[in-house]
Amino acid sequence: MGMDRLIRRVLALLRRSSHGPISFVRHFSYKDIKKGTDDFQRIIYSNSHGTAYKAKLQDGGVALVKEVGAFDQENDVFYREVQLLGRLHHRHLLPLRGFCTGHKTKRLLVFDNIENGSLKEHLSDPLKTPLSWRTRLQIAIGVASALEYLLLFADPPMYHVSISSTNIMLDDQFTAKVADVGLFTSVGNHITVPHASCSEECMVQEHGNIILQLGVLILELITGQCSEKGGADLIQWIQESRFASSMHKMIDPDLGNNYDSRELKNLLSVAKLCIKSGDKPKFSIPQILHYLQKTVDIPRD
C-alpha cells in the first residue's frame, strides 16, 4: 500500500471512529517539520519515551513535535497510535494536532502549541517571571486531573505517561498540559493495551510509578528544583527523619513569603504519601486528586 493511500486511510479512520468524538488530525510534511525544528536541533526534552522538539510552523504557530523512537513496524501500527491519541480530550492534556512520516523509520507526532514553554523553564530560568503559589497549586491539581482521565476514562487506559517539569507544558494562561502520553512502551515499538497484555500486577506497578512521578513533580513545584535521575535527590530529602525541620529552607526562594503555610504542609503530605507508595500504592489517582482539591481549596475543573 502506497504512503499517500495509507495517509488517506488513517485520516478516514480518524473521522469515522466509533469510539467518540475526535479532533481533526493533520498530516504534516517531513520537510516542514524538519525546517520548523531547525533540522531537529530545537530539543525540548529527551527521555526513554523519545525526544520532543519545538517547531515553528508555516502558519506562524508553535508546536511540540515528538519522535516515536526507532520505529520499525508497519505503518498501520503507528496510525493506530495516532487514532488513539486523537480521541483524547482533556483540558490538561496537550492536544494532538497531527502526525508526520519521514525517511526510513522516522515517525513523528505533532502536538498543540506551547506558548509559555515547559514548567522546567519557569522553575529554572531566572529571566522568567516566577510562578505564583496559586499557579503552582493549580498545576499540581491539573496534572492529577489529567492522570485521572488517562487511567479511568481513556479507552484503552493510558499507562505509558511521563510526568516531570520537563514535559509539563504551560499555555498562555499557565494552564498545565501533560505532553508525554502514549501507548508505545519505553523498551519497544509495539502498542500495549494494559487490560490485554499486562497482568494485574503489572498495572499496579505502572499505577504506582505514575503516583511516584506525581509526588516528585509536587516537590519540584514547591522547591523550584528541577530534579534529575527520577527525582532521587528530592525523594531522599522528603524521606529524611529531619525533613520537617528543613521544610522551609527547601521552599523556592522565588516564592518569598507568598504562600499559605497550611497549604504547603498539606501539599508536602500528599507528595510524601505519593513517594511512599512505591510499587504497591494504597490509594489511587482519583483519591489523590480529591485530597488535593480538598486541602488546597481549588475547585475541580
DARAHU-V472123 format. One record per helix or strand of 3 or more residues. SS is the DSSP state (hx for helix, st for strand). FROM is the first residue (numbers start at 0). TO is the last residue. If there is no record, write none. Layout:
SS_FROM_TO ; SS_FROM_TO
This chain:
hx_2_14 ; hx_29_35 ; st_42_46 ; st_49_55 ; st_61_66 ; hx_74_85 ; st_95_100 ; st_106_110 ; hx_118_123 ; hx_132_152 ; st_167_169 ; st_175_177 ; hx_193_196 ; hx_199_222 ; hx_228_238 ; hx_242_245 ; hx_247_249 ; hx_252_254 ; hx_260_275 ; hx_284_295
